[in-house]
Amino acid sequence: MLMWVNYDLPFVPVLSYWLGGISIYDLEETLGEQLWMFNPNEKDDREKIIKEFILRRFDDLTYRHRFLLLEVLKLALSSPGFDFSKEFESDYDDPRSMAWDETEIDDPRQFFEDIYKLASEEWKEDLDKASLEDPSTW
C-alpha cells in the first residue's frame, strides 16, 4: 500500500487535498494576504494560484502519489453533475477555511478543470512513469 511521504500512514487521496494550498485557516494574515492579491475568476490569476500555491504543495510527493491524486480529480471531472462548489465551503470544525468561498468562485468546475490541465502538463513525466506500472502493487 502506498504510504504518505515521511509518515507511516496509508495514502488515500481525496478531492479536497487539491485545495489545501489555498486553505487559510489561521493563516489569514500571511497566506490569505498573498492569495487575495489574485482573482480566482481571472484565467491568468487562476493559473498563478494553481501553479504557485496548489501544485507547489505537492512538490515532495512521488510520481505515484501524483498519479493517484490526479486520478481522484479525473474521476470527479468525469461526473457531469458533480458539485465542485462544495469543495470551497469552509469548515471551521475541520479546520478548513478557503481563501475564497463557494460564493466567490464563478465556475468551480472550471477551477478544477484548470488544476487538472496544469497538473497534467507539469507532472507529465511522473504521470507517464506511473502509467507504466500497476497501481495495485503500490
N, CA, C and O of each residue as an XYZ file, in Angstrom:
552
protein
N       0.831     -1.178      0.000
C       0.000      0.000      0.000
C       0.883      1.253      0.000
O       1.880      1.323      0.720
N       0.513      2.208     -0.794
C       1.258      3.460     -0.878
C       1.051      4.262      0.404
O      -0.077      4.440      0.863
N       2.144      4.737      0.970
C       2.095      5.486      2.226
C       2.413      6.955      1.971
O       3.029      7.308      0.966
N       1.982      7.800      2.900
C       2.357      9.213      2.832
C       3.870      9.331      2.928
O       4.518      8.557      3.632
N       4.428     10.301      2.216
C       5.852     10.579      2.313
C       6.131     11.059      3.738
O       5.444     11.953      4.232
N       7.124     10.481      4.399
C       7.558     10.833      5.753
C       6.594     10.429      6.859
O       6.813     10.794      8.015
N       5.538      9.691      6.547
C       4.594      9.251      7.577
C       4.266      7.784      7.339
O       4.284      7.304      6.205
N       3.974      7.102      8.395
C       3.605      5.697      8.280
C       2.081      5.577      8.251
O       1.473      4.870      9.055
N       1.492      6.295      7.295
C       0.045      6.294      7.132
C      -0.297      6.031      5.670
O       0.386      6.523      4.772
N      -1.353      5.257      5.430
C      -1.746      4.989      4.041
C      -2.130      6.278      3.304
O      -2.759      7.172      3.871
N      -1.746      6.349      2.061
C      -2.086      7.493      1.221
C      -3.376      7.169      0.479
O      -3.392      6.341     -0.432
N      -4.451      7.829      0.879
C      -5.754      7.650      0.257
C      -6.227      9.046     -0.148
O      -6.851      9.745      0.650
N      -5.933      9.453     -1.382
C      -6.231     10.827     -1.797
C      -7.731     11.096     -1.900
O      -8.517     10.233     -2.291
N      -8.096     12.316     -1.538
C      -9.464     12.797     -1.687
C      -9.410     14.141     -2.411
O      -8.376     14.808     -2.419
N     -10.504     14.522     -3.005
C     -10.554     15.724     -3.824
C     -10.153     16.986     -3.055
O      -9.526     17.884     -3.617
N     -10.507     17.051     -1.799
C     -10.216     18.262     -1.015
C      -8.716     18.533     -0.869
O      -8.324     19.666     -0.587
N      -7.872     17.514     -1.057
C      -6.423     17.741     -0.993
C      -5.983     18.790     -2.002
O      -5.023     19.523     -1.765
N      -6.689     18.860     -3.135
C      -6.304     19.806     -4.183
C      -6.379     21.252     -3.719
O      -5.653     22.100     -4.237
N      -7.233     21.550     -2.763
C      -7.377     22.939     -2.329
C      -6.619     23.239     -1.036
O      -6.743     24.333     -0.485
N      -5.849     22.294     -0.559
C      -5.087     22.510      0.669
C      -4.147     23.698      0.602
O      -3.894     24.351      1.614
N      -3.629     23.980     -0.581
C      -2.699     25.094     -0.744
C      -3.346     26.463     -0.660
O      -2.654     27.476     -0.557
N      -4.680     26.497     -0.704
C      -5.377     27.783     -0.569
C      -6.282     27.790      0.658
O      -7.178     28.625      0.778
N      -6.037     26.851      1.564
C      -6.734     26.851      2.851
C      -5.985     27.803      3.777
O      -4.792     27.637      4.028
N      -6.700     28.791      4.273
C      -6.026     29.844      5.049
C      -6.410     29.833      6.519
O      -6.218     30.831      7.213
N      -6.949     28.724      7.006
C      -7.320     28.637      8.411
C      -6.132     29.025      9.283
O      -5.072     28.402      9.220
N      -6.319     30.053     10.090
C      -5.292     30.577     10.992
C      -4.086     31.163     10.248
O      -3.037     31.389     10.851
N      -4.233     31.410      8.942
C      -3.159     31.989      8.127
C      -3.649     33.200      7.339
O      -3.046     33.584      6.337
N      -4.743     33.797      7.801
C      -5.346     34.905      7.065
C      -4.376     36.061      6.853
O      -4.394     36.695      5.797
N      -3.544     36.339      7.826
C      -2.638     37.497      7.747
C      -1.361     37.208      6.961
O      -0.590     38.125      6.679
N      -1.134     35.969      6.610
C       0.068     35.629      5.835
C      -0.344     35.079      4.474
O      -0.327     35.801      3.477
N      -0.710     33.813      4.435
C      -1.109     33.186      3.180
C      -2.341     33.867      2.587
O      -2.413     34.081      1.377
N      -3.296     34.202      3.427
C      -4.505     34.863      2.945
C      -4.191     36.157      2.228
O      -4.726     36.414      1.149
N      -3.341     36.968      2.805
C      -2.963     38.248      2.177
C      -2.300     38.022      0.819
O      -2.534     38.777     -0.124
N      -1.479     36.990      0.725
C      -0.828     36.685     -0.560
C      -1.856     36.266     -1.612
O      -1.816     36.721     -2.755
N      -2.770     35.399     -1.207
C      -3.753     34.872     -2.149
C      -4.757     35.932     -2.596
O      -5.169     35.944     -3.756
N      -5.148     36.809     -1.697
C      -6.169     37.806     -2.021
C      -5.677     38.850     -3.011
O      -6.454     39.700     -3.446
N      -4.417     38.802     -3.369
C      -3.905     39.687     -4.420
C      -4.335     39.178     -5.800
O      -4.201     39.887     -6.798
N      -4.850     37.952     -5.849
C      -5.257     37.326     -7.101
C      -6.780     37.220     -7.180
O      -7.472     37.171     -6.163
N      -7.276     37.187     -8.403
C      -8.706     36.975     -8.644
C      -8.865     35.573     -9.242
O      -8.463     35.343    -10.383
N      -9.441     34.643     -8.493
C      -9.550     33.262     -8.983
C     -10.473     33.113    -10.186
O     -10.516     32.049    -10.804
N     -11.206     34.158    -10.524
C     -12.110     34.111    -11.672
C     -11.468     34.626    -12.954
O     -12.057     34.544    -14.032
N     -10.258     35.156    -12.824
C      -9.495     35.614    -13.987
C      -8.518     34.505    -14.378
O      -7.761     34.012    -13.541
N      -8.539     34.122    -15.639
C      -7.743     32.984    -16.115
C      -6.256     33.075    -15.733
O      -5.691     32.108    -15.221
N      -5.623     34.230    -15.979
C      -4.192     34.364    -15.681
C      -3.920     34.270    -14.182
O      -2.964     33.619    -13.762
N      -4.757     34.917    -13.379
C      -4.594     34.835    -11.927
C      -4.819     33.406    -11.435
O      -4.072     32.905    -10.595
N      -5.848     32.760    -11.964
C      -6.152     31.385    -11.555
C      -4.970     30.467    -11.859
O      -4.641     29.589    -11.061
N      -4.339     30.668    -13.003
C      -3.172     29.853    -13.355
C      -2.038     30.067    -12.353
O      -1.369     29.111    -11.961
N      -1.822     31.297    -11.944
C      -0.775     31.579    -10.948
C      -1.115     30.940     -9.611
O      -0.245     30.369     -8.953
N      -2.376     31.033     -9.208
C      -2.812     30.410     -7.949
C      -2.535     28.914     -7.990
O      -1.987     28.348     -7.044
N      -2.913     28.287     -9.080
C      -2.749     26.840     -9.210
C      -1.272     26.452     -9.222
O      -0.865     25.531     -8.513
N      -0.482     27.140    -10.012
C       0.939     26.779    -10.117
C       1.718     27.096     -8.843
O       2.530     26.285     -8.397
N       1.480     28.258     -8.258
C       2.296     28.709     -7.129
C       1.822     28.216     -5.764
O       2.633     28.045     -4.853
N       0.528     27.989     -5.617
C       0.016     27.634     -4.295
C      -0.547     26.220     -4.207
O      -0.458     25.581     -3.158
N      -1.115     25.736     -5.283
C      -1.726     24.406     -5.240
C      -0.724     23.325     -5.635
O      -0.498     22.388     -4.869
N      -0.127     23.438     -6.805
C       0.795     22.383     -7.250
C       2.080     22.349     -6.430
O       2.617     21.269     -6.184
N       2.579     23.491     -6.006
C       3.820     23.525     -5.210
C       3.671     22.747     -3.910
O       4.648     22.237     -3.361
N       2.445     22.664     -3.430
C       2.182     21.946     -2.184
C       2.520     20.461     -2.320
O       2.761     19.785     -1.321
N       2.537     19.963     -3.536
C       2.772     18.540     -3.780
C       4.185     18.248     -4.263
O       4.451     17.150     -4.751
N       5.089     19.198     -4.140
C       6.459     19.018     -4.627
C       7.172     17.818     -4.000
O       8.016     17.199     -4.647
N       6.847     17.488     -2.765
C       7.558     16.394     -2.089
C       6.930     15.020     -2.340
O       7.437     14.009     -1.853
N       5.835     14.982     -3.094
C       5.196     13.694     -3.380
C       5.879     12.974     -4.538
O       6.472     13.602     -5.415
N       5.786     11.674     -4.523
C       6.377     10.869     -5.592
C       5.453     10.844     -6.810
O       4.315     11.312     -6.759
N       5.961     10.300     -7.882
C       5.172     10.175     -9.104
C       3.921      9.330     -8.875
O       2.893      9.563     -9.511
N       3.998      8.375     -7.994
C       2.846      7.524     -7.708
C       1.758      8.305     -6.975
O       0.574      8.189     -7.293
N       2.172      9.098     -5.997
C       1.219      9.938     -5.268
C       0.520     10.898     -6.222
O      -0.700     11.061     -6.179
N       1.299     11.518     -7.069
C       0.738     12.490     -8.010
C      -0.244     11.821     -8.965
O      -1.298     12.379     -9.270
N       0.097     10.651     -9.425
C      -0.782      9.900    -10.317
C      -2.131      9.630     -9.640
O      -3.184      9.846    -10.240
N      -2.093      9.163     -8.402
C      -3.335      8.854     -7.682
C      -4.146     10.114     -7.384
O      -5.375     10.101     -7.457
N      -3.464     11.183     -7.055
C      -4.168     12.451     -6.839
C      -4.905     12.892     -8.098
O      -6.059     13.316     -8.040
N      -4.238     12.789     -9.213
C      -4.847     13.205    -10.471
C      -6.008     12.280    -10.853
O      -6.984     12.728    -11.455
N      -5.906     11.007    -10.509
C      -6.994     10.073    -10.790
C      -8.261     10.457    -10.019
O      -9.364     10.345    -10.555
N      -8.118     10.904     -8.783
C      -9.269     11.352     -7.986
C      -9.931     12.550     -8.655
O     -11.156     12.628     -8.740
N      -9.116     13.472     -9.123
C      -9.635     14.653     -9.801
C     -10.297     14.272    -11.129
O     -11.366     14.782    -11.464
N      -9.668     13.392    -11.864
C     -10.212     12.933    -13.150
C     -11.586     12.284    -12.958
O     -12.501     12.507    -13.752
N     -11.720     11.499    -11.922
C     -12.990     10.831    -11.632
C     -14.089     11.862    -11.345
O     -15.200     11.743    -11.863
N     -13.789     12.854    -10.536
C     -14.773     13.896    -10.221
C     -15.162     14.671    -11.477
O     -16.336     14.968    -11.696
N     -14.161     14.996    -12.301
C     -14.439     15.750    -13.528
C     -15.247     14.933    -14.533
O     -15.935     15.503    -15.380
N     -15.173     13.628    -14.450
C     -15.927     12.785    -15.379
C     -17.397     12.665    -14.990
O     -18.195     12.089    -15.729
N     -17.750     13.209    -13.835
C     -19.149     13.207    -13.383
C     -19.766     14.565    -13.701
O     -19.492     15.544    -13.006
N     -20.601     14.638    -14.750
C     -21.164     15.928    -15.182
C     -21.904     16.699    -14.090
O     -21.877     17.930    -14.087
N     -22.553     16.014    -13.177
C     -23.327     16.698    -12.140
C     -22.573     16.953    -10.844
O     -23.153     17.417     -9.863
N     -21.276     16.647    -10.841
C     -20.511     16.803     -9.600
C     -20.498     18.274     -9.170
O     -20.253     19.162     -9.986
N     -20.762     18.523     -7.887
C     -20.824     19.881     -7.348
C     -19.462     20.277     -6.770
O     -19.154     19.969     -5.619
N     -18.659     20.958     -7.577
C     -17.332     21.383     -7.144
C     -17.381     22.554     -6.164
O     -16.407     22.805     -5.454
N     -18.488     23.264     -6.121
C     -18.574     24.423     -5.226
C     -18.454     24.010     -3.764
O     -17.959     24.783     -2.944
N     -18.900     22.807     -3.430
C     -18.827     22.359     -2.033
C     -17.378     22.254     -1.544
O     -17.118     22.333     -0.343
N     -16.442     22.077     -2.473
C     -15.032     21.984     -2.093
C     -14.487     23.322     -1.583
O     -13.465     23.359     -0.897
N     -15.168     24.413     -1.919
C     -14.733     25.739     -1.483
C     -15.421     26.179     -0.191
O     -15.123     27.250      0.338
N     -16.326     25.369      0.310
C     -17.013     25.710      1.550
C     -16.047     25.561      2.717
O     -15.320     24.573      2.815
N     -16.051     26.541      3.585
C     -15.195     26.491      4.768
C     -15.814     25.588      5.820
O     -17.035     25.509      5.952
N     -14.965     24.920      6.553
C     -15.403     24.062      7.646
C     -14.514     24.383      8.831
O     -13.386     23.899      8.930
N     -15.032     25.200      9.723
C     -14.222     25.669     10.848
C     -14.008     24.597     11.900
O     -13.183     24.769     12.798
N     -14.735     23.499     11.805
C     -14.511     22.380     12.714
C     -13.449     21.441     12.179
O     -12.908     20.625     12.926
N     -13.142     21.546     10.888
C     -12.242     20.612     10.208
C     -10.783     20.754     10.617
O     -10.238     19.681     10.876
N     -10.078     21.782     10.725
C     -10.308     23.176     10.344
C      -9.945     23.408      8.874
O      -8.887     22.997      8.397
N     -10.852     24.072      8.188
C     -10.627     24.365      6.777
C     -11.339     25.665      6.436
O     -12.549     25.796      6.618
N     -10.582     26.600      5.950
C     -11.133     27.879      5.546
C     -10.455     28.272      4.247
O      -9.245     28.496      4.213
N     -11.227     28.356      3.188
C     -10.673     28.657      1.874
C     -10.447     30.157      1.700
O     -11.149     30.976      2.294
N      -9.470     30.500      0.890
C      -9.186     31.909      0.605
C     -10.395     32.567     -0.052
O     -10.663     33.747      0.173
N     -11.121     31.807     -0.859
C     -12.347     32.288     -1.493
C     -13.406     31.234     -1.249
O     -13.165     30.045     -1.458
N     -14.585     31.664     -0.804
C     -15.612     30.657     -0.547
C     -16.410     30.351     -1.806
O     -16.172     30.925     -2.869
N     -17.352     29.444     -1.665
C     -18.119     28.956     -2.808
C     -18.913     30.051     -3.522
O     -19.263     29.891     -4.691
N     -19.201     31.161     -2.837
C     -19.945     32.252     -3.480
C     -19.035     33.170     -4.295
O     -19.518     33.976     -5.091
N     -17.723     33.051     -4.099
C     -16.774     33.930     -4.785
C     -16.139     33.301     -6.027
O     -15.454     33.983     -6.790
N     -16.361     32.034     -6.223
C     -15.802     31.336     -7.392
C     -16.920     31.208     -8.424
O     -17.889     30.481     -8.208
N     -16.784     31.911     -9.537
C     -17.824     31.927    -10.567
C     -18.089     30.551    -11.165
O     -19.242     30.183    -11.390
N     -17.036     29.794    -11.421
C     -17.182     28.490    -12.067
C     -16.235     27.485    -11.390
O     -15.118     27.262    -11.858
N     -16.696     26.887    -10.288
C     -15.842     25.939     -9.557
C     -15.348     24.771    -10.414
O     -14.212     24.324    -10.256
N     -16.195     24.278    -11.319
C     -15.768     23.177    -12.191
C     -14.593     23.625    -13.047
O     -13.630     22.875    -13.205
N     -14.650     24.835    -13.605
C     -13.560     25.352    -14.436
C     -12.270     25.455    -13.628
O     -11.186     25.167    -14.136
N     -12.392     25.867    -12.368
C     -11.225     25.951    -11.497
C     -10.542     24.587    -11.416
O      -9.323     24.486    -11.558
N     -11.333     23.544    -11.187
C     -10.766     22.196    -11.082
C     -10.301     21.672    -12.442
O      -9.322     20.929    -12.510
N     -10.977     22.039    -13.509
C     -10.509     21.650    -14.843
C      -9.142     22.258    -15.125
O      -8.280     21.616    -15.725
N      -8.950     23.496    -14.690
C      -7.642     24.138    -14.866
C      -6.580     23.466    -14.010
O      -5.437     23.322    -14.443
N      -6.939     23.057    -12.811
C      -5.984     22.305    -11.974
C      -5.565     21.037    -12.717
O      -4.380     20.715    -12.795
N      -6.542     20.331    -13.255
C      -6.253     19.082    -13.971
C      -5.323     19.336    -15.159
O      -4.340     18.621    -15.351
N      -5.636     20.338    -15.933
C      -4.842     20.662    -17.124
C      -3.405     21.010    -16.733
O      -2.456     20.479    -17.310
N      -3.249     21.896    -15.758
C      -1.905     22.349    -15.379
C      -1.107     21.250    -14.683
O       0.095     21.118    -14.915
N      -1.760     20.464    -13.838
C      -1.069     19.350    -13.181
C      -0.636     18.317    -14.216
O       0.467     17.777    -14.137
N      -1.502     18.044    -15.182
C      -1.159     17.082    -16.239
C       0.051     17.548    -17.035
O       0.889     16.736    -17.427
N       0.144     18.830    -17.272
C       1.285     19.380    -18.012
C       2.554     19.345    -17.166
O       3.592     18.864    -17.619
N       2.471     19.853    -15.939
C       3.664     19.926    -15.079
C       4.165     18.555    -14.651
O       5.368     18.358    -14.485
N       3.273     17.626    -14.475
C       3.636     16.304    -13.976
C       3.690     15.254    -15.081
O       3.666     14.058    -14.789
N       3.761     15.663    -16.308
C       3.678     14.743    -17.444
C       4.637     13.555    -17.308
O       4.225     12.409    -17.486
N       5.884     13.813    -17.000
C       6.859     12.715    -16.882
C       6.481     11.763    -15.755
O       6.552     10.544    -15.911
N       6.080     12.324    -14.622
C       5.671     11.494    -13.488
C       4.463     10.634    -13.848
O       4.416      9.447    -13.527
N       3.498     11.239    -14.511
C       2.278     10.520    -14.876
C       2.563      9.428    -15.896
O       2.002      8.336    -15.820
N       3.432      9.726    -16.844
C       3.818      8.718    -17.830
C       4.507      7.542    -17.145
O       4.230      6.384    -17.455
N       5.395      7.846    -16.221
C       6.120      6.796    -15.498
C       5.148      5.922    -14.697
O       5.243      4.695    -14.719
N       4.221      6.562    -13.998
C       3.262      5.820    -13.177
C       2.320      4.987    -14.033
O       1.900      3.903    -13.629
N       1.992      5.489    -15.204
C       1.054      4.759    -16.076
C       1.632      3.447    -16.585
O       0.893      2.578    -17.050
N       2.952      3.298    -16.500
C       3.596      2.057    -16.928
C       3.589      0.988    -15.846
O       4.002     -0.148    -16.078
N       3.114      1.365    -14.659
C       3.104      0.448    -13.524
C       1.668      0.038    -13.184
O       0.701      0.652    -13.635
N       1.565     -0.998    -12.390
C       0.266     -1.453    -11.914
C       0.037     -0.858    -10.523
O       0.708     -1.259     -9.572
N      -0.898      0.091    -10.383
C      -1.122      0.744     -9.087
C      -1.497     -0.236     -7.968
O      -1.313      0.080     -6.792
N      -2.008     -1.392     -8.304
C      -2.370     -2.346     -7.253
C      -1.141     -2.906     -6.532
O      -1.261     -3.502     -5.461
N       0.043     -2.710     -7.127
C       1.287     -3.190     -6.498
C       1.914     -2.142     -5.582
O       2.914     -2.410     -4.915
N       1.329     -0.961     -5.555
C       1.889      0.105     -4.720
C       1.454     -0.065     -3.300
O       1.823      0.736     -2.441
